[in-house]
Amino acid sequence: MARRKPTTMSWNIKQINTMINKGTILFTHPLQRPTGQWEQADKSLLVDSLLTLYCPDCFAIKEKTENGNTYSIIDGLQRLSTIHELLADKLTMTELEDFCLDATGNEVYNISGKTWSQFPEEVQNEIMGYTLGLKVFEIEEGDDEESIIEEIFYRLNNGKGMSLEHKALVKASHKVQKFVHKMATEHKLFTNIAKYSEKAVKKSDIPMTIMQAILLISRLDYPSLAAKDIELVFSKNEITDQVLEIVEKSFDLIATAFPEQHKFVTKINIVSMAYLFANSLNHDQTIVNLLKYVNQEIKPGDSYKGYTGSGNVKKEKTINRLKGILKLCGVNDIGLPIVEEVEVEPELEQEIIVEDQREQPQQTENLEPAITDVPEEFGDKAENFEEAKVILSIANNINVA
């Protein structure tokens, strides 16, 4: 299939803002990093550029829907979301230099410390009338959409600071990309319960958490849980619908066990708990056992905690960590590879404590959850979940305990 150049659409800022509000311009493409990657100073400089310099073109995929065309942004999300934030009067400018406008001659303006509603009318008009280019790729019938978008995305980000974690997501199938995006943006475990630092969000740690859980539950072979190895595995393997169903169900159960933010619900522990619930045949009892373990005084070096510190992405530590949480919660191992356990050295134990304290957010109140029964809504889905696990187990020649 011959490649085609994108067409260029030109809209002013007022039109673009209206399109964002109406859902014609979308920020939800699975490959896009979340908004909020820029600091306030970066956003202010963009606004200054609209007034004194220029704004680079954005790139989008055009999709036809029943309600008309939509444009999914694949490059330029930070720029467009900043403009949208500005016009919603939610952005305060940092310190900026004075400037003049062609329309008003030598009159000097300064918008430092101001929001949109405080801008002079002439400045507002200048921004609203600024024309921004949008390079649009239209996917036609017969095109390999996944490969086209992947190539565009890699070329646009060549030489830029895209994290290894985000590159791993780019290499996954479109089905996995959509699943990861849905979990990261809609599942209450990641939107309301788990606490990720601003730096971790920018580095795409939430998608990486989800991909690590998918990898372990799928039982695909892997060199380590490092981003570069995750990228390799997902680029060469197709993940089944049954695996994704089990992963989502596992996230549901973690959110049931921890309905509010809790210091145990961190990246490394979410992955372990997802694997735990994927192996569990009695979810109610597993939740009870997990909370008993979490709410007691956890000593460094136990059969789980001893493998959560430095070097925890290594395969050996990952396997021992998973074996540990299964054992502590009374869940049978239904197919983990056998790896000889390694004694945790005393020096490493202290390192584990320090690193864990850095990783976990400070609690401002007692968030210990009560031990309750699993809601009936989970029982309704249990049959399908267990059926899916049996199918997955057969596919991997695993005997379900």
N, C-alpha and C positions, 0 to 999 in steps of 0.2 A: 504494500500500500504506500503510494507516494505521500511524502509529508507535505503539509500545507502551512503557509505562513499565517499567523493570526491576523484578524482584522482589527483595526483600531477604532474604538468608540471614544468620542469626546463628550464629556458631560461636565457641567459646572458643579461647584460644591453644593449649591442648593439642590440641584437635581439628584446628586449622589446621596445626599442625606435623606431625601424623600424616598429614594429607592431602598435604602437600608431600612428605614422605618416600615416600609410596605413589604419587606421580605423579598424584594426583587434582587438585591445584592445580598449574598449569603456569606457568612463567616464560618460555615459548618462543614467545609470539606474535611474528610478524615485526615488528610495529610497536613493540614494547617496546624501550626502551633497555636496554643491558646493566646487570647489577648493578654495584655499586661506584661509583655516582654520588655517594654520600654520604661525607663525611669521618667519622672516628671520633667527633668531637664531635656530629655530627648524629645518628648512631646512638645515642649515649648519651642524648641528649635524648628520642629516641623511647621508650626504655626508661623514662626518668623520667616521660614523659607517660602511659605505661600505669599507672604507680603513683600519679600525682598529678593528672593532667588527663584527657585523652581522646585517642583515635586516630581520625582521620577514616576514613570508609568506603572500601573498595577497590571497584574495578569489574572485572567479568570477563565473558567470553563463555562461555556454557554450550554444550558440545558433547557429543553422544551418541556413544558408542563401543561396541564389542562387549563391553567390560569394564565398562560403566557410564558415568556422566556424568563429564566433566572440566570444569575451570574455568580458562580461559586468562586470566591477568591482563592487563588493558590499562591499568590505573591503580592504583598501590599496590605495584608490584614492590619498590621500595626499602624500603618499610615491612615487607612480608612476608619479604623476604630477610634483613633485619636481625634480625627475630624468629627466623628459622631459624638464623642465624649465632649469635645469643645462646644459644639452647637447645642448640646443638652445642658450647658452651663455647669458642667461637672469638672472642669479643668481650670486650675489656677496657674497662670504663667509664672515661671521663675524669672530671674533677673535677665533682661534682654536689652540690647542697645536701642537707641533712638533710631527712627527711620522716617523717610518721607514717601509719599505716594505720588505717582505720575498725575493722578486725577486732581490733586489738590496743590500741586506746585511745591513750594518750599516749606509748607507747614510741617512741623515736626511732631511725631507721635511717639508715645512710649506706653506699652501695655504690660509692663512688669507688675506682677502681683495682682493682676486683674483676671476676672472671668469674662466669658462671652458677653453677658448682659452689661458689663462695665466698659466694653470696648466702645470707642467713638463710632458713630453711625457710618462715617466714611470708611473706617477700618472694616466694619462688618460687611459693608457693600463690596469692598475689594475682595474679601475672602469668599463671599457668596458667589461672586462672578468669576472666580478663578476656574479655568478649564483644566481638568485632569484627564489624561489619557488612560484608557483601559484596553490592553491587548487581550483580545478574546479568541480563544480556541474553541471551535465548534466540533464536537464529536459526531461523526456521521455514521449511519448504519453500515456495519461491516468493519468499522475501525476497532482495533484492540485498545479499548479505553485505558485499561490499567497500564499497559506498557507506554502509551503516549504520555499519560500524566506523570508516570514515574520519570521518564526521560526529561520532560519539561521541568519537573521539580528539581531534579539533580542539576540541570544546567543553570537554572536560576539561582541555585544555592552554591554553585561552584565557587570556592574561595571564601565563602561566608562562614560564620561561626555556628553552623547547624550542629547540634550535639550528636554524639554517637548514638544516644538513646533514640533520638528522632530519626536518624538514618536507618536504624533497625526497623522502625515502623514503616518507613518508605519501602523497604524490601519485602514486607509481608504482603500476602494476597489482599485483594480489595475487600473480601469478606472479613478478614481479620482486622483490617484497618477500620471498617465500619463498626465492628463489634467493640474494638478498643475505644473508639471515639464515643460510642454510645455509653459504655461503662464509665468512662472518665467524666463525661459531661452530664449524665443523667442518673447514675446509680448513687443512692444515698450514702453508700460506704465511702465514696470518693468526694461527693459534693458536700456532705454534712458531718461525717464522722471522722474519717482519717485526717490527720493534720500534716500537711506538707509545707515546708518553708517556701518563701517566694523564690529562692534560688533553686530549690528542687523542682518547682513547677516549671520554671524557665528551662531547666535541663531536661524536661519531659520525663521526670521520674514516675509520674502517675501512669502514663502509657507503658513504661518499662515494667512497673509492678504487675500490670495486667498481663503483659506478654510473658513474664517469668512464670506467672501462675498457669497460663495456657500451656507453656512448654512442659512444666513438670507434670501437669495432669494428663497431657497427651502421651507422656512416656516416650517421647522422641529422644534419641541420644543427643548429648550436648557436651562440648568441651568444658564449659563453665557458664555461669550466669552473667558474665560480663557482656556489655552491650555489643561488642564486636562479634562475639560468639552467638548471641541471640540473633543478630542480623544474618549470620551465616545459616543458622538452622531454619529460620523463617523464609529465607530466600529459596531454599531447596525442598521444603516440605509443605504439603497442603493440610490444613487443620480441618477436621470434620465438624459437622454441625453438632454431633453428640458431645464432643469435647467442649465446645463453646457453651452448650446448655449446662453442662456440669460446672463449668467455671462460674457462670452467672448464678447458678443455684448456690454454689459455695459462698459467693459474695453476699447473697441474701442471708445466709446463715450466720456469717460473721457480723452482719448488721443487726441480726436478731440478738446475738450474744452481747454485742456492744452497741446499744441504741444511741449512746452519746459518745462524745470524744473521750478517749481513754489513752493513757500513755503507752499501753501495749499495742495499740493499733497503729503500728509504723510499717514502713515499706517491707522490711524483711519479715516481720511477723504476719503481715497480710498474706504474703506468698505462702508461708508455712501453714497458716490456718486454712487457706484455700485448699491446699493439698490434704490437710487433715480431714476436712469435711467431704472432699471427693472420695476418700477412703471409708468414711463413716457409714455404717448401716443403721445406726440408732442416733439420729441427730439430737434428740432431746438429751440423752445421757452424755453425748459428746460435749454439748454446750455446758452442762453441769460440771463435768470433769475439767474442761478448759478453764472455766471461771474459778474453780477451786484452786487450780494451779496458779493462775494469774494473780489472784487476790491474796495469796500467801506471800511470805517473805521469800523472794527468789534468791537463792544463793548462786554466785558465779561458779561455773564448772559443772552444773547439773547436766543431765543428758540432753537438754535442749540449749540452755543459755550458753553453755561452753563453746558452741559453734556459731554464735551470732556476732562475734567481734571482728577483728581484723582478718581480712582475707576471706570473708564469708561468701564471696561469689565462686570460690573454688568448688569444683564438683565434689570432692571428698567431704568438705565441710557441709556442703548443701545436703548431701545424702545422710550424713550423720545427724544433721539438724532435723531433717524430716523424720528419721527413725526415732529421734528423741521425743518429738512432740506427739507422735503416734503412741509411743509407749506411755508417756505421762498421762495421756487422755484415754488409755484403754482401747485403742483402735488397732485392729489387725493390719499389718502391712500386706497389701495385696499385689506386690510386685516390684518393690524397690530393689535395685542392684545391691549385691552384698559387697560392702567395703569395710575393711577392718577399721575399727574405731581407733582414734588417736587420743592419747591422754593430753589434757589441757595443762600446759605448764603454768606454774604460779605467776610468772611475770606476765603471761598472756592474759591471765584472769584479771589483773589490775587494768590492763589495756582495754579489755572488754568493758569493764565498768565505766571507764572514762569515756570511751567512744559511745556507749549506749546513752550516757547522760547528755552528750552533745546532740545525739540524733533525736531524742525524744523531747517534745515540747513540755514546758513547765506547766503544771496544773495550777489553776487559780482557785479551784474548789474540788470537793470530793466528788469524783465522777464514777465511783465504783457502782457498777450495774447490779441490779437485783437478779437473782437466779429465778427465772420464770420458765414456764412451758413454752414450747415453740407454738406460735399462733396457728390456728386452724388452716389459714391460707397456705401455709407451707406443707401441711399434711395433704392438702388437695393435690399438690404437685409432686408429692413424694414418689408415687407410682411411676410417673414418667421419668423422673430423675433416676430411680433405681434401674428402670428398663434401659435408659441410655447408658448407665454405667456397665450393665451386663454386656450390651452391644460393644462398648469400648473395650471391655476386658477380653471378650472373645477375639476381637480384632487384633489384640496384642498378645494373644495366647497366655492370658493371665487367668488363674483360677480365683474367682471371687470367694472370699472367706464367708 
